[in-house]
Amino acid sequence: MARSVLVFSPNSLPDPIVYLSEERTSIGRSPGPCIFRFGGAEAARFLCRSCPGYGAQANARYRGANVAQLASGEQYRCKPNQNHVLCQCCLEPIPDRRGDPNAHLVVKCHICSRTFCDQYWAAGCDGLRAGPRCSSCFSKFKDMNFDARDMDGIILNNVFESDIFKTAIRDTAESDINVLLSTCLKRASDGLFKLKYVESADTVVCKDCARKELSELAYQFRVSDVPNDRLPREVTSRDACWWGRNCTTQRKNPDHARRLNHVCEQTRRH
């Protein structure tokens, strides 16, 4: 019987992806149900939504729904020896079809190369990170659904500078993080802001990488749209850190982050 095993081979793979591959015995039987194996022990049987027989083992959330339908509308069923990759949000397998010329599907983040299923299945991802239904783990950058929690640390991953920023824009439309995203993308399209990680607003990325790009845009918004007269004196009177925005101490030393201004460029090189 063929079994599926978790394969961690970062040195032999082009992308940092966890693979689920078929491990055949010398007996040429047809593969049976795939099985996770950790240290030689069978841990959990799995079938992806496109595997024959998935309905018998489907999660209760999916029963009765056409969960195998693909976002592209095409029909696809896994072959007995189908390799799979894991969605890095819900940790459920999806067919590895990156070498299939007929598969017009996006499953890999443009920045970190991790795989996600939200754009693969018509029913989307059922992410563990976001509760019973994933709210937005993988999409075009312009369509990413952020919430108020994503404002924490938005400026340089510096809690103090982020609190200053949130207070300064509290009475503006940009206090809504998704309005802030739209405003920044409009500035980028007009050539006023620069995108650092994504190629365009249509680049498909995961939520973690989208936060990185939004943080970069929010920094540019802080520099251009929050003048000193909107900030308290205890903020504007601070000396500038020599290392500016590139300072690493600001994220691990609260006193340093509070005492010095980091919304500035680096002036010291040694």
C-alpha positions in Angstrom: 0.0 0.0 0.0 1.2 3.5 -0.7 1.3 5.9 2.1 1.8 9.6 2.2 4.5 11.1 4.4 5.5 14.6 5.5 8.7 15.5 3.7 10.8 18.4 5.0 13.6 18.8 2.4 14.4 22.6 2.2 17.8 21.9 0.6 16.3 19.9 -2.3 13.2 22.0 -3.0 13.0 25.2 -5.0 10.5 26.7 -2.5 10.1 26.5 1.3 7.1 24.3 1.1 6.0 21.2 3.1 5.3 18.4 0.7 3.0 15.4 1.0 4.3 12.7 -1.3 3.6 9.1 -2.0 5.9 6.5 -0.4 5.5 3.2 -2.4 6.3 -0.2 -1.1 7.9 -2.9 -3.3 4.4 -4.4 -3.8 2.8 -2.7 -6.8 -0.6 -2.3 -5.3 -2.9 0.7 -5.9 -2.4 3.4 -3.3 -4.7 3.4 -0.3 -5.7 6.3 1.9 -2.8 8.7 2.6 -1.5 8.8 6.1 0.6 11.4 8.0 3.6 9.7 9.6 5.7 11.2 12.4 8.7 9.2 13.6 7.2 6.1 12.0 3.9 6.4 13.8 0.7 6.9 11.9 -0.8 10.1 13.2 -3.8 11.1 11.1 -5.4 10.0 7.8 -6.1 12.7 5.3 -7.9 13.3 2.0 -7.9 16.6 0.2 -11.2 18.0 -1.1 -10.4 16.8 -4.6 -9.5 13.2 -3.6 -11.9 10.4 -4.4 -13.7 9.4 -1.2 -13.2 12.7 0.5 -16.9 12.9 1.6 -16.5 10.0 3.9 -13.8 11.8 5.9 -14.9 15.4 5.3 -14.9 17.8 8.2 -18.4 18.4 9.5 -18.2 22.1 8.4 -18.2 20.9 4.7 -20.7 18.1 4.6 -23.4 18.8 2.1 -21.4 21.6 0.4 -19.7 21.4 -3.0 -16.3 21.8 -1.4 -14.3 20.3 -4.2 -15.3 23.0 -6.7 -12.3 25.0 -7.8 -12.3 28.8 -7.9 -11.4 28.6 -11.6 -14.6 26.6 -12.3 -12.6 23.7 -13.8 -13.3 20.1 -12.8 -10.3 18.2 -11.2 -10.0 15.0 -9.2 -6.8 13.8 -7.6 -5.0 10.8 -9.1 -4.1 7.9 -6.8 -0.4 9.1 -6.7 -1.2 12.8 -6.4 1.4 14.9 -4.5 0.0 17.5 -2.2 1.2 20.7 -0.5 -0.2 22.1 2.8 -2.1 25.3 3.0 -0.2 27.4 5.6 -3.4 28.8 7.0 -5.8 25.9 7.5 -3.0 23.2 7.3 -5.2 21.1 4.9 -3.7 19.6 1.8 -4.2 20.8 -1.7 -3.0 19.1 -5.0 0.4 20.2 -6.0 -0.3 21.2 -9.6 2.4 23.8 -10.3 3.7 21.7 -13.2 0.2 21.3 -14.7 -0.1 23.5 -17.8 -3.9 23.3 -17.5 -3.9 24.6 -13.9 -4.5 28.4 -14.0 -4.5 28.8 -10.2 -2.6 30.9 -7.8 -1.6 29.1 -4.6 1.9 30.6 -3.8 2.5 33.9 -2.1 4.5 36.2 -4.4 6.8 37.3 -1.5 7.4 34.3 0.8 6.5 31.5 -1.6 4.3 29.7 1.0 1.2 27.9 -0.3 -2.4 28.8 0.5 -5.7 27.4 -0.6 -8.0 30.4 -0.4 -7.8 31.2 -4.1 -7.8 27.5 -5.1 -11.2 26.3 -3.7 -14.4 28.1 -4.6 -15.4 27.7 -1.0 -12.2 29.3 0.1 -9.9 28.5 3.0 -11.1 27.3 6.4 -8.3 28.9 8.4 -7.5 27.9 11.9 -6.0 31.3 12.6 -9.3 33.2 11.9 -11.8 31.0 13.6 -14.4 28.8 11.8 -14.0 30.6 8.4 -10.8 32.3 7.2 -11.5 36.0 6.6 -8.6 36.8 4.4 -5.4 34.9 4.4 -4.4 35.1 0.7 -5.6 37.5 -1.9 -4.6 40.4 -4.1 -2.9 43.0 -2.0 -5.6 45.6 -2.8 -8.3 43.2 -1.7 -6.7 42.1 1.6 -9.1 42.5 4.5 -7.3 44.1 7.5 -8.8 44.8 10.9 -8.0 47.1 13.8 -5.5 44.5 15.3 -3.3 45.0 12.2 -2.7 48.7 13.3 -0.7 47.4 16.3 3.0 47.9 15.5 2.1 49.3 12.0 4.9 51.9 12.2 8.3 50.1 12.1 6.9 47.4 14.3 7.5 50.0 17.1 4.6 50.1 19.5 5.4 53.6 20.7 5.6 55.1 17.2 2.5 53.2 16.2 0.5 54.6 19.1 1.6 58.1 18.1 0.5 57.5 14.6 -2.9 56.0 15.6 -3.6 59.0 17.9 -2.6 61.5 15.2 -5.0 60.1 12.6 -7.8 59.2 15.0 -10.2 61.8 13.6 -9.4 61.2 10.0 -10.9 58.7 7.5 -7.5 56.9 7.5 -8.1 55.7 11.1 -9.9 52.9 9.3 -7.0 50.6 8.3 -8.7 49.6 5.0 -9.2 53.3 4.1 -5.6 53.8 4.9 -4.7 51.0 2.5 -6.8 52.5 -0.3 -5.3 56.0 0.2 -1.8 54.7 0.2 -2.4 52.6 -3.0 -3.8 55.7 -4.7 -0.7 57.6 -3.7 1.4 54.7 -5.1 -0.5 54.7 -8.4 0.1 58.5 -8.6 3.9 57.9 -8.0 3.9 59.6 -4.6 4.5 56.4 -2.6 6.6 53.4 -3.4 5.7 49.8 -3.1 8.6 47.9 -1.5 7.6 44.2 -1.5 4.8 43.7 -4.0 5.0 44.6 -7.7 1.5 46.1 -7.8 -1.8 46.3 -6.0 -2.8 43.2 -7.9 0.0 41.0 -6.6 -1.3 38.0 -4.7 0.2 37.7 -1.2 -0.5 36.1 2.1 -1.7 38.1 5.1 1.7 38.2 6.9 3.4 39.6 3.8 0.6 42.0 3.1 1.1 43.4 6.6 4.8 44.1 5.8 3.8 46.1 2.7 1.1 48.0 4.5 3.5 48.9 7.3 5.9 50.3 4.6 3.1 52.4 3.1 1.9 53.5 6.5 5.4 54.8 7.3 5.3 56.9 4.1 1.9 58.2 5.1 3.2 59.1 8.6 6.1 61.1 7.0 4.0 62.9 4.5 0.6 63.4 6.2 1.3 63.8 9.9 3.0 67.2 10.4 4.7 68.1 13.7 1.9 70.5 14.6 -0.4 67.5 15.0 1.9 65.9 17.4 2.4 66.7 21.1 5.6 68.4 22.2 7.0 65.4 24.0 7.0 63.6 20.7 8.5 66.4 18.5 11.2 67.3 21.1 12.8 63.9 21.0 16.3 63.5 19.5 16.6 61.4 16.4 18.0 58.0 16.7 21.3 57.6 14.7 20.0 54.5 13.1 16.6 56.0 12.3 13.9 53.7 10.9 16.5 50.9 10.6 17.2 50.7 14.3 16.7 47.2 15.7 16.8 48.3 19.4 13.5 50.2 19.0 11.6 46.9 18.8 13.1 45.3 21.9 13.8 48.2 24.2 10.6 50.2 25.1 12.6 53.0 26.8 14.8 53.5 23.7 11.7 53.5 21.5 10.0 56.1 23.7 13.1 58.3 24.2 14.2 58.7 20.6 12.5 59.5 17.3 12.7 56.7 14.8 10.6 58.2 12.0 13.7 59.4 10.3 16.4 58.1 8.0 19.6 56.5 9.3 22.5 59.0 9.8 25.2 56.7 11.3 26.8 53.9 9.3 29.3 52.4 11.8 
